[in-house]
Amino acid sequence: MKTIKHQYFDGERPLYESRDLRIERVRIGEGESGLKESRRIEAVDCEFEGKYVIWECEDAECRNCHFATSDRAPLWYNRNLRMYDCLIDAPKAFREVNGLILERIRITDGAETFWYCRNGQLTDIEIEGGTYAFMHAASIRIRNMRLIGKYVFQYAKDIEIRHAVIDTKDAFWESENCIVYDSDIKGEYLGWYSRNLRLVRCRISGTQPLCYCQNLILEDCVLAPDADRAFEKSTFAIR
């Protein structure tokens, strides 16, 4: 594997179609598509500032990297993407990623991220400003997450969440086969029009939750006093 250390790149596609490449303490500055269409790449202690930096890549790994606010939509259309201990300030960070492992990741602008992502494992995740996060996501497993936003997990399928704080409005609208364990869910209009939503040992707060649900299951859950007008037009079981 070739290694590049302590270098600066900018402009259009500076490392386009790289193969078997490791970059350490590299800064990719102003420009677009820095590592687009690459295969088997590793990035360690790197700074990404240009737009669309990692697109259409396969078998990519990032450790202790920073994606700046200028790096718009940095991580789209990838296959088998692994990231550890990264800070993502870039907007619209992830979209249509198939095979995603994230551990100890902080996202400060989570609006419209994780759209159509699938086959993921996310652990120790913090997401701020997550408006419309995880729309149409599928087959995602999440553990230890703090998510602040609005309209999250809409149209999502086969999502499993454990030990989370979800502070949002209109979460899980029209979702299917989603399950949440041991979590605190805050917000209005939770789970409307969902199918097969299961909540286990969760605390639910916010007005008008869980209406128009099909096959809703609640196990050992607690509804806060403000969770009024719940379950309207829903089919559900409480255990």
C-alpha positions in Angstrom: 0.0 0.0 0.0 1.4 3.4 -1.0 1.5 6.0 1.8 1.3 9.8 1.5 2.2 11.9 4.5 2.1 15.6 5.4 1.0 16.9 2.0 -1.6 19.4 0.8 -3.8 18.9 -2.2 -6.5 21.1 -3.8 -8.2 21.6 -7.1 -10.3 19.2 -9.1 -9.9 15.4 -8.3 -6.3 15.5 -6.9 -6.3 11.8 -5.8 -9.0 10.6 -8.2 -9.2 6.8 -8.8 -6.5 6.0 -6.2 -5.9 2.4 -5.4 -4.4 0.8 -2.2 -3.5 4.2 -0.8 -2.9 5.4 2.8 -2.9 9.1 3.6 -1.7 10.5 6.9 -1.9 14.1 8.1 -3.0 15.1 4.6 -5.1 18.2 4.0 -7.4 18.2 1.0 -8.3 21.9 0.5 -10.5 23.9 -1.8 -11.8 21.9 -4.8 -14.0 18.9 -5.6 -13.9 15.1 -5.6 -10.5 14.7 -3.9 -10.7 10.9 -3.6 -13.6 10.1 -5.9 -13.8 6.6 -7.4 -11.0 5.2 -5.2 -10.6 1.7 -3.9 -9.0 0.3 -0.7 -8.0 3.7 0.9 -7.1 4.7 4.4 -7.2 8.2 5.8 -5.6 8.9 9.3 -5.5 12.3 11.0 -6.6 14.1 7.8 -8.4 17.4 7.2 -11.0 17.5 4.4 -12.2 20.9 3.2 -13.1 20.4 -0.5 -16.6 19.3 -1.6 -17.6 15.7 -2.4 -14.3 14.4 -1.2 -15.1 10.6 -0.8 -17.7 9.6 -3.5 -18.2 6.3 -5.2 -15.4 4.7 -3.2 -15.1 1.1 -2.1 -13.4 -0.2 1.0 -12.5 3.1 2.6 -11.5 3.8 6.2 -11.1 7.1 8.0 -9.6 7.5 11.5 -9.4 10.7 13.5 -10.3 12.8 10.6 -12.1 16.2 10.3 -14.7 17.0 7.6 -15.0 20.8 7.6 -18.1 22.9 7.0 -16.9 23.7 3.5 -16.8 20.0 2.6 -20.4 19.7 1.5 -21.9 16.3 0.9 -18.5 14.5 1.6 -19.5 10.8 1.8 -22.0 9.7 -0.8 -22.5 6.6 -2.9 -19.8 4.5 -1.1 -19.6 0.8 -0.5 -18.0 -0.6 2.7 -17.1 2.6 4.5 -15.6 2.5 8.0 -15.1 5.6 10.2 -13.7 5.9 13.7 -13.2 9.0 16.0 -14.1 11.5 13.4 -15.7 15.0 13.6 -18.0 15.9 10.8 -19.0 19.5 10.5 -19.9 19.2 6.8 -23.6 19.3 5.8 -25.4 16.4 4.2 -22.6 14.1 5.1 -23.9 10.6 4.1 -26.1 9.4 1.4 -26.7 6.1 -0.3 -23.9 4.3 1.5 -24.1 0.5 1.4 -22.1 -1.1 4.2 -21.4 1.5 6.9 -19.5 1.2 10.2 -19.3 4.3 12.4 -17.8 4.4 15.9 -17.3 7.5 18.1 -18.5 9.9 15.5 -19.9 13.5 16.1 -21.9 15.2 13.4 -22.7 18.9 14.1 -24.9 19.5 11.0 -27.0 16.4 10.7 -29.7 17.8 8.3 -30.5 15.5 5.4 -27.8 12.9 6.3 -28.0 9.1 6.0 -30.6 9.2 3.3 -31.0 5.8 1.7 -28.1 4.4 3.6 -28.3 0.7 4.3 -26.5 -2.2 6.1 -24.9 -0.1 8.8 -23.7 -0.4 12.3 -23.4 2.9 14.3 -22.0 3.0 17.8 -21.4 6.0 20.1 -22.9 8.6 17.7 -23.8 12.2 18.4 -25.9 14.1 15.8 -27.0 17.7 16.1 -29.3 19.6 13.8 -30.5 16.3 12.4 -33.5 17.5 10.4 -34.8 14.7 8.1 -31.9 12.4 9.1 -32.1 8.7 8.1 -34.9 9.2 5.6 -35.4 5.9 3.7 -32.5 4.3 5.6 -32.7 0.5 5.9 -31.1 -2.3 7.9 -29.2 0.0 10.3 -28.2 -1.1 13.8 -27.5 1.8 16.2 -26.2 1.7 19.8 -25.5 4.7 22.1 -26.8 7.6 20.1 -27.8 11.2 21.0 -29.9 12.7 18.2 -31.3 16.2 18.1 -33.4 17.2 15.0 -36.7 17.0 13.3 -38.5 14.4 11.1 -36.0 11.6 11.6 -36.3 8.0 10.4 -39.1 8.8 8.0 -39.8 5.9 5.6 -37.0 4.0 7.3 -37.1 0.2 7.4 -35.6 -2.5 9.6 -33.9 -0.1 12.1 -32.8 -1.3 15.5 -31.8 1.3 18.1 -30.4 0.7 21.6 -29.6 3.2 24.4 -30.5 6.4 22.7 -31.8 9.9 23.4 -33.9 11.0 20.5 -35.1 14.6 20.8 -37.1 15.3 17.7 -40.4 16.0 16.1 -42.3 13.5 13.9 -39.9 10.6 14.3 -40.5 7.3 12.5 -43.3 8.6 10.3 -44.3 5.8 7.8 -41.5 3.7 9.1 -41.6 -0.1 8.9 -40.2 -2.9 11.1 -38.3 -0.5 13.4 -37.5 -1.3 17.1 -36.1 0.9 19.9 -34.8 -0.4 23.2 -34.0 1.4 26.5 -34.3 4.9 25.0 -35.7 8.3 25.8 -37.8 9.6 22.9 -38.9 13.2 23.0 -41.1 15.1 20.5 -44.4 15.5 18.9 -46.3 13.1 16.7 -44.1 10.1 17.2 -44.5 7.2 14.9 -47.6 8.3 12.9 -48.5 5.9 10.1 -45.8 3.5 11.1 -46.0 -0.3 10.5 -44.7 -2.8 13.1 -43.0 -0.2 15.3 -41.9 -1.8 18.6 -40.7 0.2 21.6 -39.2 -1.6 24.6 -38.4 0.0 28.0 -38.6 3.5 26.5 -39.7 6.8 28.0 -42.0 8.7 25.6 -42.8 12.4 25.9 -44.4 14.9 23.6 -48.0 15.5 22.4 -50.0 13.1 20.3 -47.6 10.2 20.0 -48.3 6.9 18.2 -51.4 7.7 16.1 -52.5 5.9 13.0 -50.0 3.1 13.7 -50.4 -0.5 12.4 -49.3 -3.3 14.7 -47.6 -1.1 17.2 -46.1 -2.9 20.3 -45.1 -1.2 23.5 -43.2 -3.3 26.2 -42.5 -1.8 29.7 -42.7 1.8 28.3 -43.6 4.9 30.3 -45.5 7.8 28.8 -44.8 11.2 30.3 -47.7 13.4 31.4 -47.4 15.5 28.2 -47.9 12.5 26.0 -51.6 13.3 25.5 -54.0 12.1 22.8 -51.9 9.0 22.1 -52.9 5.9 20.0 -55.6 7.6 18.0 -56.7 5.3 15.1 -53.9 2.8 16.0 -53.8 -1.0 16.3 -51.5 -1.8 19.1 -50.6 -4.1 22.0 -49.2 -3.1 25.4 -47.1 -5.6 27.3 
